[in-house]
Amino acid sequence: MNYNFFTKSHNKATPQNQPIPGRESEMIQGRSGGYMFDAGIWQMLRRCLLIGTAQSTYYAGKQELTNDFATVLNQAIAENPRRVADEILYASDGRAINNSASILALVLLSMGETPEAKTAFMEIFPQVVRTGSHFYEWLNYTKSMRGFGKVIREAGRNWLGKEDVKGLAYQLLKYQQRSGFSHRDALRLFHVKPKTDDHQLLYNWVVKGWQELPSQIPSSALAQIWWYEWLKRNPSQTHEAIQKGRLTHEMAAPVGKMDKQAWQLLFLEMPIGAMLRNLGSLTEIGVLRSDELTNLDRVEAVLNNREHLRKGRIHPIDALKALKTYQSGGALGRSKKTWQPVARIIDILEKTVELSFDVVEPTKKVFMHAVDISGSMSSQVADIGLTCCEVATTMALVTAKAEKNYAIRGFSTQFIDLRITAKDSFSSAVQKASNLNFGGTNASVAYDWMIKNKFKADVICFWTDSESWAGTKHPSQAVAEYRQKVNPNIKAVYVTLTPYRITLVDPKDPMSWDLGGFDPSMPRIIQMLANGNL
C-alpha cells in the first residue's frame, strides 16, 4: 500500500475550488467560490476604469463593486498618485465605455492626502473634464464626496475661464444644466472673474440672460448664443437659425419647431457621436431612407472613417450598441420612437464596429479564441443593453477578422464549436453565442480539448469574467500540460471583462498575460503579443 495516487495528483492538478498547494498566499477566492490568482490593485484599477462599476454583474451588485473600486483606488493613490493619474488619462481617452469612472476617480484623486495627488489632479483635470456634461458630473460627485476646497475652486475657475471662449460658449449653451447644477450656480460657486471682454459677455448671458436681443452679434465667440436667443424669439424660423447659427439639436430642439427639414439641416452638420445616437430618429422622420442616397453616403463617410472614429472617441461598444439598437427598430433602448431599419445603415454600422477597434496586419499565427458562454456571462454590461457574452464575442470576432488562421469556440463546462467565422456579421455572431449562455465555468476545458485534438495554437485568447470554478484543475496547470504535450511555445491571453480583482494568469508564467476591459486597442495588443513585440 502507498500514496502515489494522492501525491501525483496533488502535484499536477488541483480542483478550482481549492488554492494550488504552495501558492495559497498568491490566490484569492472569487465570488463564484473558485480560487484564482490575485490580479493586484493596478490591474483591478485599470479594469474598473475601463469597464466601470455602476452596473451589477452576475456575482456582485454595483454598490459592492464600486466600494471595491474606491478601496483599491485609494490604495493606489496612497502608493503612487502619478501612476493613478496616468491610468485615469489612459481610460478617459476613448478607451473606456464612458467617462464616468474616470471622473469619479478624478474626485478621489483630488482627495489624496499628499501634495503629489493634488498636483496630479490639477494636471489631468482639463484632459478628463472635456465637456459641460463632464463638468456637471464632476461637480455632482465632488459635492457629494468632499466639498469645494481650494484645489477644487481653482480647477473650476480654470475650466470656466478657458482661453477658447468660443469653445466654452458652445459647451455652456449645449449643456445648460445637469445633475442639479446650472452654469449660473457654477460661476457663483467658483467666483469666476472674466479675463477678456468676451468672457464678460458670456458670463453676463449665463447669469442674466438677454432680456432684449442685441441687434447685432456682439462677438464671434457668442454667435451661436445669439442665434439661439434669436430662435427663442422666432421659433418659426428654425431652419434659418440652424443653418446660419450652426446650432446642434440640443440647442435648437428645445426652442425651435422641429420638422423633417430642420433635422435634415442638423444632419448635414451633425458630429459623429450625435449621428450614432440619432440614427433611429433620423430614420423615423424620413431623413434616412433607402432612396436618400446622398444622406446615406454621408452616414458612411462619417461612420466608416477611422480618423473620425478616433477623434470622436467612439468606443467599439458604443458602435455595437448603436448597431443592436438600430436593428431593433426601437424595441431596444430608451427611445419611445419606432422605425423601419435601412439595410445599408445596418451594413455601415457593422463596418463601424470593426473599424472602431485597433488592428494591425495579419500575424500569420494560429489563434484559438475561447469565449466564455457560461451563465455568468449573461449579465448586462454597464447598462448598455449588451451582455458580457455579446461583448466578448464581438471582441473575439474582430480579432479573428484581422487574421487568417483561427478558431472560435465557447466554453462553460464544455468546449463547443460556436460555428462563428470571420465571414459572420457581428449581429449573427452575437446571436450564435448569446443563445448558448448556460452552465458553470471551467476555462481548463479549452486546453483539454486542444490536447485531445492535438490542436497546435500559437496563441489562445480567453474572453471571460475570469470566475472559473468548476474544473478539476486550474487553467495555469492546464496550460502547463498543453505546453508539455502539444506546443511548448503557446502564448495565453486572458481578457477579463468584469471589474474583479482575480486573474487566471499565473504571475510566474512569462508566456501568459492578463488584459482588462473593453479597450479598443485590445486586438492590436494581442497581435503584438503574438509577434513577440511586447
N, C-alpha and C positions, 0 to 999 in steps of 0.2 A: 504494500500500500504506500502511495506517495501523493504529493500535492502538486505535481507538474501541471495538471489540468487547471489548477487555480492560478499558479504563478505565471504561466504562459499567457493566459487570457487577461490576467491582471496587468501585465506589461504592455500588451498590444491593443487592447480595446477596453474602453470604459463607457458604460451607458451614459447618455447625455444628461440624465437626471442626477448624475454624480460628478464631482470635480475630478479631473485627472490626478491620480496619485502623484504627490510630489510637486504639483502645480497649484495647490489649493490657494495660496496667497495671491496668485495672479488671476484667479477666476471669481466671478460673482454669479449669483443665481438670478436669472431673468424672471420676469413676471409670469412666464409660462411654466416655471418650475425647472427648466433646464439650466445647466451651467455653461456659461460662455466666458471668454477672456474679458477682462476689464479694458474697455476702449480708452479710458483715461479722460481727463477733463477737457483737453484740447480737441480731441476728436468729437466728443459729445457736444462741445460748444459749436463747432462748425456744423454739425448735423442740425442742432436747434436753430441756428441762424438761417440755414438753407431751407429747412423743411418747415420750421415754425412749430409751436406747441399749442396753438389756440384751437386745435381740433382734437377731439378724443380719438384714440386709437383702439384697436381691438382689446388690448390689455390694460390700458390706462386712460383715465379721464384727463381733460385738458387742464384742470386745476393741479392735479398731481404732476403732469408733465411740465407745466410752467413753473411750479415750485422747484422741480429738479433743475430746470433751465436757470432760474435765478440763483440757486445754490452754486451750481458749477460756474456760472458767470462771475459771481462774487469771489469765488476761489481763484479764478483765472485773473481777475483784476488785481487781487492782492499779490499774486505771483508775478505778473508781467502785464501791466496795463497797455503798454505799447503794442504788444502782440495781440491783445484783445481788440485794440483799435484797428489793426490790420485785418483781423478776421471779420469785423463789422463791415469794413470797406469792401472786402472780398465778396461778402454775401450781398451787400447793397447794390453792387454794380451789375445788376441784371442777372445774378446767379441764383438768388432766392426766389421762391414763388411770389412773394410780395415783400414790401419793405418794413412790415410791422415788427417783425422780430428784431431787425436791426435798430429800429427806433427805440424799442423797449431796452435793448442792450445799451444804446447810447445814453439813456437816462440813468441806468445803473452805473455806467462808466463815470458819469458826472458825479455820482455819489461816492466814488472811490476816495479813500482817506488820504492818499498821497498826492503831492503836487504833480507827479508824473501822470496820474489818472486825469486830473483836471486839464493839464496841458494837452493830453491825447484827445480828450473830449472836444476841446476848442478847435483843435487842428482838423478833425474829421467832420465836425458838425455840418458845415455847408455842403459837403460832398454826400452826406446821408440825407439831410433835410433839404430836398431839392425843390419841392412844390409846396403850394399853400396847403394842400391836403396833408402832406407830411408834417408841416409846421403845426397845424392844429392837433394832429395826433400826438406829436411830441409834447405840446402844451398840456394836453389831457393827461398823459402818463406822468408828466412832471408834477402837475398839481396834485395828483393822487398819491405820489410816492415820496416827494421830497420837498416841495415848495420852491419858491423863487429867490434863491440866494444870489450872491454876487456873480458867480460864474454863469448862472442861467440868464441873469439880466443882460450880461454882456453878449452872450450868444444870441439872445432875442433881438437886442438892439442892432447887432451887426447884420442879422438876417433882414430885418425891416429897413435897414439903411443901405442896402446894396447899391453899388455904383450904377448898375444897369437898371435905371428907373423904368425903362420901357418893359423889361422882363419882369420887374417887380409888380408893375401895374397890371400886367397880364395875369399874374398869379393872384393878386388881390381881387381882380374882377372875376376871374374864373371860379375861385373858391372864396365866396364872401363870408361863409361861416361853416364851421364844422365842430363836432364834439362839444357843443355848448359854448364855443368861443366865436366872437366876431373880430374883424380886424380892428375895430374901434377899441375893443377890450384889450387887444394885444398892444396897441400903441400907448394906451394909458398905463398898462401894466409895466411896460418897459421904459416909459418916459423917453420915447424916441424923439430926438431933435433933428429937424431937416438939415441936410448938408448942402443942398442946392435949391434953387427956385422950383425945379421940377419935383423934388421931394416935398416941398412945402405945398404945392398944388395937389399932389397925390394925397398927402395926409389930410388936407382940408376936405377933399372929396370923401375920404374914408370916414371922417368924424362928423361932418356936417351935411354931406351930400350936396347936390346942386338944386337949390330952390328954383333958380332960373337957369336955363340953358345958355351958356355963353354963345354969342352969335358966331364965333369962330373957334376952331380947335385951339385951345390955349397953349398946347405944346405937342410936338410929335410923339413924345413919350406917353401922352394921355389920349392919343387919337382913338383907341378902342373904347376907352371910358366915355369919350364924347359921343361916339356913335351909339353906345349902349344907352346913354341918357336920352339921346335923340329918339331912339326906338321906343323907349318908355312913353314918350310923348306922342309918337307917331307909329303905333303898332301895326297900322295897315301898310306901312312902308317897310315891312320886314325884309323883303328882297333887296332893297337898296342898302339897308343897314348892314346886312350880311356881306354884300358884295363890296361896298366901299369901306366898311369898318373892319372887315375880315374877322367878324365875330364867330366864336365857336358855338356849338349847340348849347353848352352850359350857359352861355351869355344870352343868346337870342331866345331860346325856348321859353324861359320864364316870363318874358315881357312882350314877345312878338306873337304874330299869328302864323303858326307853322302849317304849311301845306306842302304838297309834293315839290313845287319849285323851290321853296325855302330849303328843303332837305337836299335837293339837287345842288344848290349853291353851297351848302355846308359840305357836302360830299366832295366837291371839287378841291376844297382846301383842308379836308379832314386829315389830321395826323394819324399815324399808323395805329396807335393804341385805341383811339376813338373809333377808327374804322373797324377794327377787330371786334370791338364791343357792340357796334351798331349794325352789323350785317343783317341781323334779323329784322330790325326796324326799317332799314333801307329797302329790304325785300318786301316787307308788308305794305309799305307806302307806294311801291312801284318804281323806285329809283333803280333798283337792281332787278332786272328781268333777263330772261334768256335771250331776248331780242335787243336789249340795250347794250350793244357790243362795245361802244366807247367806254361806258361805265365799267363794264366787266374787265376791259383791258386795263383800266386804271387800278382796279382792285388787284389784278395780277401783278402789275408793275410795282405796286407798293408792298403787297404781302409776300411776294416771291423774290424779294431783293434782300440779300444777306446784309448789305450795309444798312438798309432801312431798319431791318430787324434788330441789328446790333445797336444802332443809335437810339432806337425807340425802346431799348431794353425789353424786348418781347421775349418772355420766357417760354420755352417749349411747352410747358404745362398750360400756359395761357392759350397758346395756339391749339393744343389738344382740347382744352375746354371749349374754345370757340367752335372747333370742328364738331364736337359732340352736341353742343347746344344748337348750332345752326341746323345740323342734320335732323334734330328732333322736331323742327318746325315750331318751336315754342313750348313743347311739352316739358322740357327741362329748363332749369334756370329760374331766375326770379321774375323775368318778364311775363306780363299777362298777355302779351301780343302773340299772334299766331301768323305763320307764313308758309308758303309752299317753297321748299328749298330749291335753289337753282343748281342744277347738276355741275355746272362749270365752277361755281363757287366752292362746292364740296371738293372738287379736284384741286382747286387753288389752295384750300386750307390743308389738304393732305400734304401738298408740297411745302406749305408754310411750316408745318410740324417738322418735317425733315430738315429744312434749311435752318431752322432756329437752333438746331444742335450744331456743335462744332466738330467736324471730322476732317481727317486728312486722307491722303492716298491709301489705297489698299495695302496691307502689310504682307499679304501672301501667306499669312499664318492660318492655322486651323483653330477656329473658335467653337467652344461649346457654351451656349447660353442656357443657364439653368434658372428658370423663372419660378419663383415661389407662388404656388397656386393653392396653398393651404387655406383653411378657413379664416385665419387671422388677416389674410391679405385682402379680404372683402371690405375692410373698414375704409371709410372715406378719408381723403387727403385734403386737409386744410380748407374744408368747406367749399370745394371747387366742383363738386359733382362727379368726381372721379375716384375710383378705388386704388389702393396700393397696387393691386394686381394689374389694373389697366395702365398705370404709370410705368410699372416695371416692364410690362410687355412692350410698351412704346419705346422705352429706352433700349431694350434688348434689340428690337427690330431696327431702330435707326443705326445701331452699331453693326448689325448684320448687313444692312443695306450698303454700308461702306466697304464691305469685304466680299470675297467670293467663296470662301471656304468656311462653312459654319453649320451648326445645327442649333435649333431652338427647341428645348424640351421643358416640361413643367414638373416640379417636384412638390410632393406633400409627404406621404409615406411611401409613395411610388414615384417612378421617374418615367413620365409618359411623353409620347410624341404629341406636340400641340398642333402639328400639321401647319405650321406657320413658316412661310418662306419670304425672301426679300421681295417677291412679287406681290405679296399681300399689301393691301392698303392698311393704314393704321386702324381704320374702322373695323375691317374684317379681322385683323389680328387681335384687337382688343376683345372683340366679340367671342373669338375662339377661346381665349384664355379665361375671360370672366365667367363663362358658362361652367367652369370646372372648379370653382372655389369650394373646397371641402377638405376635411380631414386634418390630421396633425402635421407637424413639420419635422422633417428629417433630411437635412442637407446632405448627409452622407450617402443617400441612395444614388445621387448623381455619380459619385465615384464608383460605387458598387456596379452600376450599370456599365460604366466605361471600362472597368476591369473585366467584367464578364464578356463584353463585346469587343474587347481589345481596341477601343476607340482611342486613337492617338491624337489628342488635342495638344496644341501649343499653349493655349490659354483657356481657362474655364472661368466664366463670369457668372456669379450668383447675384440675382436681383431679389432682395429679400428684406424682411423686417428683422432678420437675424435671431429670431426666437425659435431656434432649433432645439427640440427637446425629446423627440420620440424615437431616437435611434439607439442602437446597442453600442455605438462607438461615436466619438466626436469627429467632426469634419476634419480637424487637424490631424487625427490619427488616420482617417480615410485617405487624405491626400498623400500622406507618407506611404501608405500601402500602394496607392496608384503609382507613385514615383518608383517604387521598388519593382512593380510588376509590369508596367506599361511604358511610361515615359518619365525618366528621372528629371527632365527639364521643364515640366509643365509649370506654368505660372497661374496662380489662383487669385482672382479679384472678387472681393465681396462688396457689393454696393448696398449699403444699408439705407432703407427708405423710411425709417422712423427715427425719432429723436431719443433713442435709448443709449445707455452707456454700456453696451455689450458689443462684442465682436466675435466672429467665428475664426478670426485670424490668430494663429499662434505668433506672439510677438518675437519668438526666436526663429521664425521661418522667414528667411530673406527673399523667398520667391512667392510670398503671399502678401496681398495689400488690402487694406480696408479703405473704401471710399464712401463718402457720406452724401446723401441727399440727391436733389434733382438738378445738380449743376449741369448747365448746357454743354460744358466742355468735357463731360464725363466720357463720351465716346472717343474723343481725341486723346484723353489721358490714357484710356485703355489701349488704344492703338500704339501710343508711345511706349507704354509698358511692354507691349508685345514685341516691339522692336528693340527693347533694351535702351531706350532713350531717356529713361527717368531712373 
